[in-house]
Amino acid sequence: MASSLSREQLAPLEVRRDEEIFATDGGWFRARWHFSFDEYNDPANMGIGTLRVFNHDTLAPGAVWPMHPHRDVEGITYVVAGHFEHADSIGGGGILEAGGVQRMTLGSGAQHSERNHSQTEEMQFLQLWILPDRRGLKPEVAQRQHTTEDRHNRWLRIIRPMGAEGTGVTVHQDTSIYVARLDRGVTVEHRIEDGRGGYLYSIEGNAEVNDEHLTGGDAVYVTGAGSVRVRAHGTSELLMVDTPL
């Protein structure tokens, strides 16, 4: 049952429609870059809090994003659809299915590659960069595979701060990431505390977020404290970042 929160208790939002988010097509890949990244440069979209990159990428069957270096970021991957294959310069590797999450600490520097393991189907994944709480961390990888049931009709925390109790792969920052797959008519809520904000992305579906209607591809900045209330008007999947501002 939906709560009767007053408008003053709801977190403030800034809506971003699907068509407003930068898109590029390289043939073997398609990408939507929410914040300034590579050749996309928009001073109005540089991230929020500790969240610096938010990309929704699609790789063609068998496509490989070649080995490339990064440093001093926590690289988060969430698999939306298909078979995500990972390789890196520190001995990691393996395949994640839809619902899988990976954190790669790229502190002092490492290389990694994203690949579509399938030769017949596209693969979609979200890639987020979280700024770590300190520079020069030792590179490492941690990952976990979640099922649809794990996130069914509830917020599932897939990324949590180091030392925090509960579910989720840990990250070197006071930042959490949640996913939910909701049936029509289901409502879930999350409280953003004082001094914090967030970013919520509608991966697919049709939902109402604090009285704002979102469809697949839409997103919102959560710019302050309050409740984020999501009511699904059809089967919907969403991802939310909760970050200090």
N, C-alpha and C positions, 0 to 999 in steps of 0.2 A: 504494500500500500504506500502511495506517495505521501510524504510528510507535508505539513502545512507551514513550511518555513516562510517567514516574512522576506520581502525583497532585501531588507537590510542584512539578513543572515546569509544571503547567497553571495558567493564569491563573484567579484566583478570579472566580466569576460570581454575580450575583443575578438570578434569572429573573423575568420579568414575563409573565404569560399574557395572551392576547388579550382575554379578558373583563375583565381588571383595568385596561385602558387606557381613558381617557375617550373617549367617543364622542358625537357630536352630529349632528343631521340638520336641515338648513335647507330641505329640499325640493329646491332646485336644486343643493345640495351636500351631501355627507356628509363627515365628518372624524373622524379619531382623533388626539387630541392627547396625546402621550406625556408632555410636561412642562407645567407650569402655563402657560396661554396664554388670553388673552381672559377669558371668565367662569370658566374652569376654574382653580382656585387650590388647590394642594396643596403645602405646604411640604416634603413628603417627595419630591416630584418636580419639582425645579427645574433639572434638567439634570445634566451631569457634565463636569467640566473646562471647556473652552472651548465645549462644545455646550450651547446654551441653549434651543433650540426644535427639536422633531422632530414634524412633522405628516404624516399620510398623508391626502391630500385626494382626493375624487372629485367631479368636476363633471359635471352633466347635459349632454346634447347642446346645444351653442350657448350654454352658461352663461358668464357673465362675472363674475369677481371684480373689482369696480370699482377704479379708481385709488385708492391709499391710500399714505400716507407712512410711511417708516421712516428711522432714522438710526443710525449707529455699530453696524451689524451687517454681517456677510458673509452674504448670503442665498443659500443653495444650493438649487437645484431639481434633482431627479432624476426623469425621466419614466418611470413604470412601465408605462403603457398609453395608447394613443390619441395625440392630436395636441395638444400643448401650445403655445399661442400667447401670446407675451409682448409687452407694450408698457410704455414707461416715459417719464419726463419728461426724459430726457437723450438722446433720439433713437434708442434701441435698439428692437428688435422682431424678429419672426421666429417660426418654428415649429420645434419639436423633436419627434421621434418617440421611442418607447420606447427607452431606453438613452441618451438625450441628457442632458447635464448643463450647468447654467448657474450661474455665480457672479455675483451683483450686489453690488458694494460700495456700501453705503448710508451711507458715512461722514458727510459734512457734511449729508446729507439729500437724499432723492429720492423720487419716487413711482413705483409700478409696478402693473401689472395682470396677472392670470392669466386666460386664456380657454381654453375648449374650442373648438378650431377646427372640430371636426366637428359637423354638425347632426343626426347620426344615432346616434353612439356616445358612451358615457361616456369620460371621460379621467381617469386617475389619476396623481398625482405626489406625491413626497415633498418637503417643504420643511423645510430645516434652517437654523437661525441659528447661526453661529459668531461668538463675540466676537472682534473684531480685536485686533491687538497694539498699536494706538494709535487715538485718537479723531480725528475730523475729516478722514478720508481723502477724497480726491476721488472722487465717484461715478463708477462705470464698470461695464461688463458684459463678461464673457467667457464663451464657451460652446463646447461640442464635442459632436458626434453620434458615439456609439459603436454598433457593431453587436452582435448577439447573439454572434457568433464572438469578438469582442474579449474578452468576459468568460466564455467557455465553458470550464468546468472549471479556472478559475484566478481568483485575486484580481486584478482590474484596478483600479489606482489612478486614480480619476477626479478627485480633488482632492489637491493637494500644496502644501506650503509654498512661499512665494516663495524662489527661489534653489535649491530642491531639484531634482536631476536626475530625469529620467524622465518618464513620462506624467502626464497630469492637468492640469486647469485650476488655476492658482495661486490661493492664498488668503493674505490678510494675517494669518497665524497659523501656529504650528508644529503644524498639524493635517492629517491625511490621511484621505481617505474611499475605501473600496474597495467594489466590487461583484463578485459571482460568480454565474454560473448553472451549476449542477452537475447532471450526470447521476447516476442511481442508482449507488451504490457508489463514487463518487469522493470522495476526502479532500483537503482543502486546509488549510494551517496559516498562522498569522500570529503573529509574536512581538511581544508588548507589552513594551517596555523599562521599566527602573526609572523611577519617577516619573511613569508614564503609566497611562492606563486607556482605556476605550472604551465603545461602545454598539453592539450587534449586533442587527439586525432581520431576522426571517424574513419577507420579502415574500410568498413563497408556497412551498409544498412541505412536506417532511418530512425533518428532518435532526437529527443528534446533534451537540451542541456541548459539548465537554469532558464527555461522558457525560450531558449534559442533553438530553432529547428536546424539540425545538421543531417546531411546525407553523406554518402561515401566520398571521401576526398576532402571534406571540409575539416577545419581545425579551429581551435580557439586558444588564444593566450589567456591564462588565468592570472590576473594582475595584482591580486591581493587576497587577504584572508577571507574565509567563509566556506560555505558548503558548495560542493559541485554535485548537483543532482542530475542523474541521467535516467530518462525514461524511454524505453525502446518502443517504437511504433511498428517495428518489424524486426526480424532477426538482424542483430547489429553486433559488430565487433569494434572495440575501441581500445586505445592505448593512452595512458596518462602519465606524465612526468610531474613529480612533486619536488620542487627545488628551492633552496634558499635564494632570496633575491639580493 
